[in-house]
Amino acid sequence: MSLSPRLLEILVCPKCKGDLEYKETEQLLVCNKCRLKYPIREDIPIMLIDEATPF
């Protein structure tokens, strides 16, 4: 299942408040400004900076 388009409109990076890019096949939300990847687990975005991984 994919994330709701409405949810994607309101989510921002918790670190810089920038836009996020949804990578559906990888189940990630990506902040290109901070270069962090936020995981999505069981259709729930994990928006914790400590859970993010750099790329």
Backbone hydrogen bonds, N-H to C=O, Kabsch-Sander energy under -0.5 kcal/mol:
donor,donor_aa,acceptor,acceptor_aa,energy
8,L,4,S,-2.3
9,E,5,P,-1.5
10,I,6,R,-1.0
10,I,7,L,-0.7
11,L,7,L,-1.8
13,C,18,G,-2.7
17,K,13,C,-2.0
21,E,30,V,-2.8
23,K,21,E,-0.6
23,K,28,L,-2.9
24,E,22,Y,-0.8
27,Q,23,K,-1.2
28,L,23,K,-1.6
29,L,38,Y,-2.6
30,V,21,E,-2.8
31,C,36,L,-2.8
32,N,30,V,-0.7
35,R,31,C,-1.5
36,L,31,C,-1.4
37,K,53,T,-2.6
38,Y,29,L,-3.6
40,I,27,Q,-1.9
41,R,44,I,-2.4
44,I,41,R,-1.4
46,I,39,P,-2.9
47,M,45,P,-1.1
48,L,46,I,-0.7
51,E,48,L,-1.3
52,A,48,L,-0.8
52,A,49,I,-0.9
53,T,37,K,-2.2
55,F,35,R,-1.7
